[in-house]
Amino acid sequence: MKILLTGVTGYIAQRLLPVLLENGHEVICCVRDKNRFNRKNYSDSNLTVIESDFLNESSLQEIPNDIDVAYYLIHSMSTQSGDFENMEELCASNFKNRIEQTNARQVIYLSGIDNAEELSKHLSSRKNVETILSGSKFALTTLKAGIIVGSGSASFEIIRDLVEKLPFMVTPRWLKTRCQPIAIRNVVEFLERVIGRSETYNKSYDIGGPDILSYKEMLLRFAKVRGLKRRILIVPVMTPKISSYWLYFVTATSYALAKNLVNSMKVEVICKPNNLAEMLGIKLIDFDTSIKLAFDKIEQNQVLSSWKDAQTSDIFREGFSKLIEVPVNGCFIDIRTIKVKNSAASLEKIWSIGGKNGWYYGNWLWEIRGVLDQI
């Protein structure tokens, strides 16, 4: 099939793209800046990259008319703008108007679980996007996920920062909120396997793993998998603003993302029962296993994407493109290449550097660095 993929520089789309190509689909990738998409990572001739900004309807004409399926993977979770609801509404409206002019029979939208009576602004906005995309010429399949666990995901990296940096945590009361985390592998399976499944047309499904946990339980389970002892004290006096600053200073997240996450984490995200996993033949991965799988990828240096990859959901500024260019003029470049016969064994030696194996030079210096990391 010929598939349009949006949000290509984002975490989810970068995981989905290689799967679509491996399954023989022709993929049209929409990016706001081609310089931010490394085409060299994909040798597949079935991949086409076009520049389009869904905040600017006039930039969407390059989208081909003969597509069969389109993915809507655009969101404003990390935007600095307080006007994200209008931005998401505009993006969805422009997307809908353009896709209705094509031959697309199905649109697949990844949203957030919105079953609670009181929703955060971001979950309300996601729900509004679903409403905009519904009732169109094309059939809409909506998948709704909560916490996504995988190497590089925002949720995973924040939990990792908290657990690995803080032996004792004084935390806000929203850590008692329950959620149903799902492994990134399962998310990609759901996204790929609903393609062309007419029984999923114009339907909405909650997708989650087999475990329902509070955020506190998630932190403690994460610590147990990593062999760490952690203690957590929940206090009722931390306001959302203080909680946001707490996440911002302790973890690697931006303040904008921390603020939006805190507002969303106050809302329970539990799946409504459905038979989609059974229908698609998907085996759900439990929380502990999803953590182990994530660290397998980290240890092998095979993290395909990170939540930090997407530039922003704000208005695109062309001047930023030049900031990532590697200088050429006035530079001496020294490139040396060594051919090895057994690449697998060589990579294993590189990945096993450190720890009991030691380093190539200055073991005592690295040991000092290790002590500093524990402070």
N, C-alpha and C positions, 0 to 999 in steps of 0.2 A: 504493500500500500504506500501511497504518497502521503507523508505526515508532516504537518506544520508543528514545530516545537518552539514555544515561547519561553521567556525567562531562562535562556540558555546559559548565562553566566552564573545562575543561581545553583544552590546546593543540590536540589532534587533533579533538575534537568540534566546536570552534568553526570549524574548517576544513571539516568534513564537513557541518554543518547547512545552510549555504546551498546546497550541491550537492544535498542531498536535497530541499529545497524547490523548487529550480529544475527538478528532474525530476518534479515533481508529486506527491510523497509527502506524506502527512499525518504530521506529526512531533509526538510527545509528548516534551517535554524534562523530565528529572528534575533538579532542583536542590535543594540543601539550604536555600538562601535565595533567594527570588525577587528580593530587592533587589540581588543580585549579578549578575543577568541582565538586560541592557538590551533589553527587549522592543521598544523604539522602533527598534532597528536592523533589525527584521524586520516588514514590513507585511503579510506573507503570512497569510491567514486560516486556512491549514492548520497553523498552529503553536499548540500548547497547552503551557503551562508549569505544572508541578505541583511541589510541595515534597515531597521524600522523602529520607530518610537511610538508606542501605543498612546502616548499623551498627545501625539501630533498625527491626526487622521490623514493628512496629506502625504505622510511618509510611508503609508501602508500599501501603496499601489503596486509595489514590486512583489507582493505576495501573489503567487500563482493561483489561477482559478481552478486548476485541475487537481486540487488536493482532496484526499478522501477523509482524513481525520485531522483534528487540530487539538493540541494540548494548551490549556490555559493555566500556566504556572507562574503568574505574575502576582506579587503582593507587595505591601509597603510596610512590612514589620519593622525594618530597621531605618525607616526614613526619619530625617530630622524635622520634617515639616509637620505642623499640627493640623494641616489640612489634608491628611491622608485619605479621609473618607471620600472627599470630592475627587481626589486623584485616582483612587481605585474605581470609583464610579465612571470617571471619564475613560480610563483604560478599558474597562469592561464594555462600555458602550461602543467605543471605537472598534474594539475587537469584534464584537457582535455584528456591527454594520458591515465590516469588511468580509467576515467569514460568510455572511448571508449572500454575498455576491459571488461566492465560489461554489464548487460542487461538493463541498464537505458534507458528509452525512452525519458525522458524530463529532462532538466536542467533549473532551475529558477535562474536568476541572478538579484540582486538588484544593480542598478547603479545610476549615477547622471544625471540630466537633462543637455543635452549638445547641445542645439539648437542655442546658440550664435555663431557668426562667429569667435570670438577670445575666446579660452577656457583657463582656468588655467591649470597648469601642471597636477593637480590631475584629473580634468575632462577629459583631453586628455588621461590620463593613463586609466581611467575607460572605455573610448570609445575604446581604444586599446584592453582592456581585452574582451570586447564584440566581437570585430573582431576575436580574437583568439578562442573564444568559438563557434563562428558561423561556419557554413559549416562542422559540425561534423556528426558522426554517429547518435548522439542523436539530438532531437529537442530542440532549445533554446527559452525560453520565457524571455524577458528582461523587467524589470520594472524600470523606472527611476524616482527618487524622488529628490526634493530639500531639503528645510528645514523641518525636522521632529520634530513635537511638541509633547512632552510627558514627563512625570516625569522621570528625569534621563538622557534625551537625551542631547547631548552636546549643541545643539542650544538653547534648552529651558533653561538650567542651566546658559548659558552665558547671555541670555536676562534677566533672573531673577536676576542675580548678578548686571547687569548694572542698571536695573530699581529700585531695592530695595536698592542699595548702593548710588546711585548718584541722588540727587534732580535736579541737573543741569549738563548737559553733553556737553562738547565741543568735537565734533565727526568728523571723516573723511568724505570725500564726498561720499564714497561708501554707506553711509546710504541712499542715494537717489536711489540706485539700487533696482529694483523690483524683487520679487520672489513670488512663489505660495506655501505657507506652507501646510503641510498635517499632520493630526493627526496620532500618532503611531497606534491607533486602526485601522484606515483605511489601513495603510501600511500592518499590519498583515493580515487583511481581504483579501487584494489583493494577498499577497504571498500565502495564504492558498487556496484561491478559484480558482486560475489558475491551480492547480494540475490536470493533466489529461484532461484539456480542449484543445482538438485538434485544436480548432479555434484560440488558442493563440500560437500554435507552430510556431517557426521561425519568430516571430513577436516581435516588440519593442513598448512599451507603456509608455508615460509620465503619472505619477500619481501625483495629487495635490489636495488640497482642493478647496472649491468654491471661496476663496478670493485671489485676487492679490494685494499685498501690497509692499510698499517700506520698507526697514529695519527700517527707522524712524517711519513709521506708525505702524509697529509691536511693537516697543518699547512703543509708546504712547498708543496703544490699550491694551498692557499688563498692563501698569500703570493704565489705566482706570478700567480694570477688578479687579485689586488689590486695587482700591480706593486710588490711589496715584496721586499727581500732579507733573508732571515732565516737564522740559523745555530742549530743545535740540538746540544747535547751531552748524551748519555744517560749517566747515572751509576747504578751498581747499589746505592748506599747509601741511597736515599730509601725509607723505610718507607711503608706505606699511610697511616699517620696524618700523616706529614710531607707526603706527596703531597696529601692532602686539604686540609691547611692551605695548601699552595702554591696550589691551585686557588681556595680560598676568598679568599685575600688578593689574588690577581692578577686574578681574574675577578669578575663580578657575581653568581655563584651563592651560595646559602646553604651553610653548612658541612654540614648534613644531606645535601643533594643532592650536594655534592662528595664526601663520604664514600661514598655509595652508588654514585656514578659510578665512583670509583676502584676499588672492589671489583668492579664489573661490567667495567671496562676491562681487568682482568687476564685476562679470559676471551675467547678467540677467538669471534667471532660471524660465521661463514661459512654461507651458505645451502646447504641440501641441494637438488640440482637438482630442478626440477619444471617443468611446462608451463603453469602458471596464467596467466602474463602473455600467452602466446600464445593460450590459451583465451579470455581476456577481451579480447583485442585491445589490450593496453597496451604502449606503446613506452617502454622504460625510459630514464630520463634519467641521463647520466653525471655524475660528481661535479663536474667543472668547470662544466658547464652549470647544475647545480642551485645552485651558488654565485652565478653570474651572475643567475639568475632571482630568487634571494633578494634580492640587492642592487637589482634593478629595483624590487621592491616597497618596499624601504626608502627608496629615492630618491624614490619617488612617494608616500610616506607612506601606503601601503596595506597595512600589516601587519595581517592580520585577527585574529591571536591571538598570545599569548606564553606561554612556560612559566610566567611569573610570575602569570598570570591566575587560576589555581586557588588558592583560599584555603589549603587544606591537606588532607591525608588523615586528619588526626586527628579526635578527637571534636568535633562541631560545637558551637560556643559562640554562642548566640543574641545575646549582648551585642555581638559584633563587628559585627553588622549596622548598629547605630546609628553606628558610627565612620565610615561612608562617606556619611552623610546630609549634604547641603549645607544650612548654616544659612539660615533664612528670616527669623525674628524678629530685629529689631534690625539689619537689614542694608539698605543702599541698593543696588539692582541697576540697572545702566545697560546696557541692551541696544540696540545700534544695528545696523540692517540696511541693506545697499546692494544693490540688484538690478543684476546685470550681464547683458548680452546674450550675450556669448560666454564661458560658464563654463569651457570647455576651455582657452582661451587665458589666462584669468585664473589658473587653477590652474597652468598651465605657468610663468607668471611668478613665482608664489609658490614653486614647487619649485626654481626656478633662482636663488633668492636666495643670495648668498655667492660665494666663489671669485673668478673673474675678473669676474663681473658686479657684485660689490660688494653692499653692504647699503643700506638706506634711510637709515641715519644712523650716523655714527661709524665709518667704515671702519678708521681707525687703531686704534680700540679692539678691533675684531674681529681685526685682524692681530696685536695683542698676545696676544689669547686663543688664536689659532692657534699662536703660538710657545710659549705655556705648555703647550698640549696635546701638543707634541712633546717636552717635557722628561720 
